[in-house]
Amino acid sequence: MELFEAIDSRSSAARLTEPGPTPLHLERLIQAAGHAPDHGRLRPWRFIVVNGAAREPFAIAAANAKRLRVPTLTDEQMQLERQKIMQSPCIVVVGCAVRKDKVPEIEQVVATGAAAQNLFLAAHALGYGVMWKTGAAAYDPQVKAVLGLTADDHIVAILHLGSKLK
């Protein structure tokens, strides 16, 4: 897919199904993401692949984060929150581990956003559907801990990847 075609035709998928990216494609997507502009060459991004059994603890932590922000969520609504994550064939969480450096924090976060966009466009170019999410989970220290991030790290994107459901 040509670059401008990829940019112009890119949109978030409404729903995803199996199959998700192959291991080879996933490796290529992360490689493409790592070519984002990066002031100071700090490479502040972290790509955490959440698939298979790793989805369950992430789904529980994400649902709990939403309940903290919306305490009136019913058990049924909590189950729906967990299902949103469990239904995705593959998730790549794009985190930013900010370094104390001469490069300001905002520039490190923006570089990580550019990495997420590279990954999104590369997935689209390979024919995968992508949804870029954040929500309460992106700001919750428990969710970050489940993913191996610190409370001070940022979650810039929760990218759901799979085949577009027609």
Backbone as CSV, one residue per row, in Angstrom:
resi,resn,N_x,N_y,N_z,CA_x,CA_y,CA_z,C_x,C_y,C_z
1,MET,0.856,-1.175,0.000,0.000,0.000,0.000,0.900,1.235,0.000
2,GLU,0.627,2.151,-0.871,1.384,3.401,-0.987,1.085,4.281,0.233
3,LEU,2.069,5.103,0.655,1.965,5.882,1.885,0.719,6.745,1.949
4,PHE,0.488,7.567,0.940,-0.659,8.468,0.993,-1.974,7.704,0.949
5,GLU,-1.983,6.597,0.251,-3.184,5.745,0.251,-3.442,5.211,1.661
6,ALA,-2.386,4.792,2.341,-2.524,4.289,3.709,-3.046,5.384,4.641
7,ILE,-2.503,6.563,4.522,-2.948,7.675,5.372,-4.391,8.031,5.059
8,ASP,-4.707,8.156,3.780,-6.051,8.588,3.377,-7.130,7.545,3.650
9,SER,-6.767,6.275,3.647,-7.782,5.230,3.838,-7.816,4.697,5.265
10,ARG,-6.936,5.159,6.089,-6.869,4.708,7.474,-8.100,5.144,8.256
11,SER,-8.657,4.224,9.011,-9.728,4.560,9.947,-9.746,3.483,11.013
12,SER,-10.335,3.814,12.143,-10.439,2.811,13.196,-11.478,1.780,12.815
13,ALA,-11.145,0.532,13.035,-12.077,-0.565,12.768,-13.205,-0.502,13.794
14,ALA,-14.400,-0.823,13.363,-15.533,-0.856,14.284,-15.495,-2.111,15.146
15,ARG,-15.151,-3.237,14.536,-15.070,-4.512,15.249,-13.961,-5.349,14.642
16,LEU,-13.364,-6.181,15.486,-12.254,-7.028,15.043,-12.565,-8.488,15.320
17,THR,-11.923,-9.335,14.544,-12.016,-10.768,14.750,-10.663,-11.396,14.464
18,GLU,-10.556,-12.694,14.702,-9.349,-13.441,14.335,-9.248,-13.490,12.817
19,PRO,-8.087,-13.615,12.264,-6.812,-13.702,12.967,-6.222,-12.329,13.234
20,GLY,-5.383,-12.288,14.253,-4.589,-11.102,14.525,-3.300,-11.189,13.743
21,PRO,-2.407,-10.252,13.955,-1.128,-10.278,13.241,-0.336,-11.554,13.536
22,THR,0.315,-12.060,12.518,1.206,-13.201,12.699,2.414,-12.723,13.510
23,PRO,3.159,-13.631,14.113,4.368,-13.197,14.838,5.327,-12.403,13.948
24,LEU,5.466,-12.817,12.695,6.347,-12.094,11.776,5.816,-10.684,11.503
25,HIS,4.508,-10.561,11.285,3.919,-9.244,11.056,4.030,-8.375,12.307
26,LEU,3.804,-8.964,13.470,3.894,-8.210,14.715,5.311,-7.662,14.905
27,GLU,6.292,-8.477,14.597,7.683,-8.024,14.675,7.914,-6.859,13.716
28,ARG,7.360,-6.952,12.523,7.526,-5.888,11.520,6.825,-4.604,11.965
29,LEU,5.643,-4.734,12.577,4.908,-3.561,13.057,5.701,-2.821,14.130
30,ILE,6.278,-3.565,15.039,7.054,-2.946,16.117,8.336,-2.324,15.566
31,GLN,8.907,-2.973,14.579,10.091,-2.400,13.926,9.733,-1.067,13.267
32,ALA,8.607,-1.016,12.565,8.163,0.231,11.919,7.899,1.312,12.971
33,ALA,7.296,0.930,14.069,6.996,1.893,15.135,8.273,2.515,15.681
34,GLY,9.326,1.720,15.764,10.586,2.204,16.306,11.336,3.183,15.425
35,HIS,10.803,3.453,14.241,11.430,4.430,13.343,10.784,5.816,13.462
36,ALA,10.036,6.036,14.525,9.384,7.334,14.732,10.433,8.410,15.028
37,PRO,10.108,9.664,14.700,11.005,10.761,15.062,11.199,10.781,16.578
38,ASP,12.415,11.056,17.008,12.737,10.913,18.421,13.853,11.879,18.802
39,HIS,13.476,13.038,19.282,14.445,14.044,19.714,15.331,13.448,20.801
40,GLY,16.615,13.493,20.592,17.565,12.984,21.571,17.822,11.486,21.459
41,ARG,17.148,10.835,20.527,17.293,9.381,20.338,17.162,8.615,21.651
42,LEU,16.164,8.995,22.435,15.949,8.356,23.735,15.147,7.065,23.633
43,ARG,14.408,6.901,22.550,13.549,5.723,22.362,12.711,5.473,23.624
44,PRO,11.876,6.450,24.001,11.129,6.328,25.255,9.965,5.336,25.192
45,TRP,9.642,4.877,23.974,8.474,4.010,23.816,8.725,2.605,24.340
46,ARG,7.627,2.012,24.762,7.610,0.609,25.177,6.419,-0.027,24.468
47,PHE,6.652,-1.161,23.829,5.590,-1.876,23.123,5.313,-3.159,23.886
48,ILE,4.145,-3.239,24.491,3.770,-4.400,25.284,2.686,-5.153,24.521
49,VAL,3.026,-6.346,24.063,2.076,-7.170,23.319,1.238,-7.940,24.329
50,VAL,-0.080,-7.763,24.211,-1.014,-8.418,25.118,-1.911,-9.314,24.267
51,ASN,-1.602,-10.606,24.273,-2.460,-11.539,23.558,-2.501,-12.847,24.327
52,GLY,-3.321,-13.758,23.889,-3.448,-15.036,24.580,-3.866,-14.842,26.025
53,ALA,-3.234,-15.614,26.906,-3.577,-15.594,28.328,-3.264,-14.254,29.000
54,ALA,-2.370,-13.464,28.426,-2.010,-12.164,29.009,-3.179,-11.173,28.956
55,ARG,-4.184,-11.450,28.135,-5.334,-10.540,28.049,-6.151,-10.530,29.336
56,GLU,-6.249,-11.682,30.018,-7.113,-11.782,31.206,-6.727,-10.814,32.322
57,PRO,-5.469,-10.814,32.818,-5.143,-9.852,33.883,-5.265,-8.399,33.422
58,PHE,-4.952,-8.149,32.152,-5.111,-6.790,31.621,-6.586,-6.405,31.587
59,ALA,-7.447,-7.323,31.156,-8.887,-7.052,31.081,-9.463,-6.762,32.466
60,ILE,-9.047,-7.538,33.450,-9.536,-7.325,34.821,-9.068,-5.975,35.344
61,ALA,-7.795,-5.658,35.145,-7.256,-4.380,35.627,-7.934,-3.199,34.929
62,ALA,-8.173,-3.317,33.626,-8.828,-2.240,32.876,-10.265,-2.031,33.355
63,ALA,-10.988,-3.117,33.599,-12.359,-3.000,34.095,-12.372,-2.382,35.494
64,ASN,-11.446,-2.796,36.342,-11.363,-2.211,37.687,-11.046,-0.722,37.629
65,ALA,-10.205,-0.320,36.673,-9.884,1.105,36.514,-11.132,1.888,36.144
66,LYS,-11.961,1.316,35.283,-13.192,2.010,34.906,-14.130,2.113,36.104
67,ARG,-14.206,1.050,36.895,-15.088,1.083,38.071,-14.630,2.154,39.064
68,LEU,-13.326,2.379,39.176,-12.839,3.442,40.062,-13.336,4.814,39.610
69,ARG,-13.410,4.991,38.301,-13.884,6.279,37.762,-15.396,6.357,37.711
70,VAL,-16.052,5.201,37.600,-17.521,5.149,37.537,-17.978,4.087,38.543
71,PRO,-18.065,4.450,39.813,-18.364,3.463,40.854,-19.735,2.790,40.705
72,THR,-20.608,3.360,39.931,-21.957,2.795,39.784,-22.037,1.692,38.735
73,LEU,-20.916,1.312,38.131,-20.939,0.231,37.136,-21.478,-1.047,37.769
74,THR,-22.370,-1.691,37.057,-22.906,-2.966,37.532,-21.917,-4.089,37.206
75,ASP,-22.153,-5.250,37.798,-21.311,-6.409,37.494,-21.411,-6.764,36.016
76,GLU,-22.587,-6.612,35.442,-22.773,-6.887,34.011,-21.947,-5.928,33.159
77,GLN,-21.944,-4.658,33.526,-21.150,-3.673,32.795,-19.656,-3.947,32.951
78,MET,-19.259,-4.420,34.122,-17.856,-4.784,34.341,-17.472,-5.950,33.428
79,GLN,-18.365,-6.926,33.302,-18.109,-8.069,32.420,-17.968,-7.589,30.977
80,LEU,-18.795,-6.655,30.546,-18.700,-6.111,29.186,-17.367,-5.403,28.975
81,GLU,-16.887,-4.692,29.987,-15.586,-4.026,29.891,-14.476,-5.053,29.693
82,ARG,-14.532,-6.136,30.440,-13.519,-7.192,30.296,-13.611,-7.839,28.910
83,GLN,-14.824,-8.054,28.438,-15.017,-8.695,27.134,-14.438,-7.866,25.994
84,LYS,-14.487,-6.552,26.111,-13.927,-5.686,25.063,-12.461,-6.030,24.809
85,ILE,-11.749,-6.328,25.865,-10.332,-6.660,25.726,-10.165,-8.109,25.291
86,MET,-10.945,-8.987,25.863,-10.808,-10.423,25.564,-11.168,-10.741,24.108
87,GLN,-11.995,-9.909,23.481,-12.415,-10.148,22.098,-11.344,-9.783,21.075
88,SER,-10.429,-8.911,21.452,-9.403,-8.485,20.504,-8.378,-9.585,20.308
89,PRO,-8.101,-9.948,19.062,-7.104,-10.994,18.812,-5.723,-10.631,19.354
90,CYS,-5.373,-9.364,19.289,-4.054,-8.922,19.747,-4.154,-7.465,20.172
91,ILE,-3.453,-7.132,21.228,-3.393,-5.750,21.701,-1.923,-5.385,21.852
92,VAL,-1.575,-4.207,21.373,-0.239,-3.669,21.638,-0.445,-2.378,22.420
93,VAL,0.038,-2.374,23.649,-0.008,-1.170,24.466,1.282,-0.409,24.189
94,VAL,1.120,0.862,23.833,2.276,1.712,23.554,2.461,2.633,24.759
95,GLY,3.509,2.351,25.508,3.805,3.126,26.696,5.002,4.032,26.472
96,CYS,5.135,5.006,27.354,6.260,5.933,27.301,6.922,5.953,28.669
97,ALA,8.163,5.508,28.707,8.963,5.559,29.929,9.812,6.825,29.845
98,VAL,9.314,7.876,30.452,9.985,9.177,30.369,11.307,9.127,31.124
99,ARG,12.334,9.617,30.455,13.654,9.710,31.079,13.875,11.143,31.538
100,LYS,14.511,11.263,32.674,14.936,12.590,33.128,16.139,12.943,32.272
101,ASP,15.947,13.916,31.396,16.942,14.213,30.374,16.759,15.662,29.970
102,LYS,17.643,16.124,29.115,17.497,17.486,28.589,16.285,17.578,27.663
103,VAL,15.828,16.442,27.141,14.646,16.431,26.276,13.406,16.486,27.169
104,PRO,12.560,17.516,26.991,11.377,17.644,27.845,10.442,16.429,27.746
105,GLU,9.730,16.182,28.822,8.800,15.057,28.894,7.800,15.071,27.748
106,ILE,7.250,16.237,27.439,6.235,16.311,26.384,6.790,15.827,25.051
107,GLU,8.047,16.122,24.768,8.635,15.678,23.502,8.803,14.161,23.471
108,GLN,9.070,13.558,24.620,9.176,12.107,24.688,7.805,11.455,24.494
109,VAL,6.782,12.057,25.072,5.423,11.530,24.916,4.962,11.676,23.465
110,VAL,5.247,12.813,22.852,4.862,13.028,21.452,5.594,12.048,20.536
111,ALA,6.871,11.787,20.809,7.617,10.806,20.018,6.961,9.432,20.137
112,THR,6.488,9.100,21.320,5.809,7.826,21.527,4.490,7.797,20.772
113,GLY,3.797,8.920,20.713,2.577,9.006,19.904,2.871,8.787,18.430
114,ALA,3.995,9.317,17.970,4.397,9.102,16.572,4.700,7.624,16.329
115,ALA,5.306,6.968,17.312,5.579,5.529,17.190,4.267,4.748,17.091
116,ALA,3.286,5.137,17.901,1.977,4.475,17.857,1.330,4.664,16.484
117,GLN,1.438,5.858,15.927,0.871,6.122,14.605,1.584,5.291,13.537
118,ASN,2.906,5.177,13.637,3.636,4.326,12.689,3.115,2.893,12.752
119,LEU,2.926,2.391,13.966,2.442,1.019,14.132,1.043,0.883,13.530
120,PHE,0.187,1.859,13.793,-1.178,1.851,13.269,-1.169,1.814,11.740
121,LEU,-0.404,2.709,11.127,-0.364,2.766,9.661,0.252,1.497,9.062
122,ALA,1.275,0.964,9.714,1.894,-0.260,9.212,0.915,-1.428,9.284
123,ALA,0.154,-1.522,10.365,-0.851,-2.582,10.493,-1.913,-2.434,9.402
124,HIS,-2.342,-1.218,9.172,-3.328,-0.958,8.112,-2.758,-1.356,6.749
125,ALA,-1.508,-1.003,6.502,-0.877,-1.330,5.218,-0.771,-2.843,5.012
126,LEU,-0.665,-3.602,6.106,-0.606,-5.064,6.008,-2.002,-5.698,5.959
127,GLY,-3.032,-4.855,6.010,-4.394,-5.363,5.869,-5.130,-5.645,7.166
128,TYR,-4.555,-5.261,8.290,-5.214,-5.492,9.577,-6.113,-4.322,9.947
129,GLY,-7.129,-4.623,10.710,-7.953,-3.587,11.315,-7.307,-3.173,12.628
130,VAL,-7.454,-1.899,12.963,-6.860,-1.365,14.188,-7.855,-0.433,14.863
131,MET,-7.899,-0.493,16.181,-8.639,0.478,16.992,-7.647,1.069,17.993
132,TRP,-7.595,2.390,18.073,-6.724,3.085,19.025,-7.604,3.499,20.192
133,LYS,-7.318,2.962,21.359,-8.106,3.244,22.562,-7.201,3.794,23.653
134,THR,-7.815,4.449,24.618,-7.139,4.801,25.866,-8.154,4.581,26.989
135,GLY,-8.851,5.622,27.408,-9.829,5.474,28.485,-9.160,5.396,29.840
136,ALA,-9.970,5.040,30.841,-9.510,5.018,32.232,-8.286,4.127,32.411
137,ALA,-8.207,3.047,31.662,-7.090,2.106,31.803,-5.742,2.770,31.545
138,ALA,-5.709,3.739,30.654,-4.444,4.370,30.280,-3.849,5.222,31.404
139,TYR,-4.642,5.551,32.399,-4.173,6.447,33.450,-4.092,5.773,34.815
140,ASP,-4.389,4.485,34.853,-4.484,3.776,36.118,-3.157,3.101,36.492
141,PRO,-2.647,3.365,37.700,-1.370,2.770,38.096,-1.406,1.239,38.175
142,GLN,-2.551,0.648,38.523,-2.650,-0.814,38.589,-2.577,-1.434,37.202
143,VAL,-3.209,-0.790,36.228,-3.126,-1.268,34.848,-1.679,-1.196,34.378
144,LYS,-1.047,-0.075,34.654,0.361,0.082,34.269,1.217,-1.011,34.901
145,ALA,0.967,-1.319,36.167,1.746,-2.348,36.866,1.559,-3.719,36.216
146,VAL,0.320,-4.049,35.833,0.051,-5.331,35.167,0.855,-5.439,33.878
147,LEU,1.090,-4.301,33.232,1.819,-4.272,31.967,3.332,-4.140,32.141
148,GLY,3.784,-4.004,33.376,5.217,-3.858,33.619,5.696,-2.423,33.517
149,LEU,4.771,-1.482,33.537,5.126,-0.064,33.511,5.080,0.493,34.926
150,THR,5.737,1.619,35.150,5.674,2.279,36.450,4.501,3.258,36.457
151,ALA,4.144,3.701,37.649,3.047,4.661,37.782,3.364,5.974,37.059
152,ASP,4.655,6.306,36.914,5.055,7.548,36.244,5.111,7.424,34.723
153,ASP,5.077,6.204,34.212,5.070,6.008,32.763,3.699,6.402,32.208
154,HIS,3.667,6.670,30.918,2.412,7.027,30.254,1.973,5.900,29.327
155,ILE,0.678,5.650,29.271,0.131,4.790,28.228,-0.439,5.734,27.179
156,VAL,0.170,5.741,26.017,-0.203,6.647,24.937,-1.274,6.026,24.050
157,ALA,-1.221,4.714,23.868,-2.191,4.041,23.004,-2.371,2.604,23.439
158,ILE,-3.610,2.160,23.351,-3.941,0.749,23.496,-4.488,0.357,22.131
159,LEU,-3.627,-0.286,21.342,-3.970,-0.607,19.956,-4.509,-2.036,19.874
160,HIS,-5.763,-2.145,19.482,-6.405,-3.438,19.269,-6.198,-3.786,17.796
161,LEU,-5.671,-4.983,17.549,-5.340,-5.396,16.182,-6.016,-6.721,15.848
162,GLY,-6.485,-6.825,14.629,-7.079,-8.070,14.162,-7.586,-7.898,12.746
163,SER,-8.451,-8.796,12.359,-9.086,-8.698,11.043,-10.378,-7.924,11.182
164,LYS,-10.665,-7.083,10.198,-11.906,-6.298,10.250,-13.089,-7.228,10.080
165,LEU,-14.072,-7.045,10.941,-15.310,-7.804,10.851,-16.228,-7.074,9.901
166,LYS,-16.639,-7.758,8.859,-17.441,-7.083,7.821,-18.904,-7.111,8.133
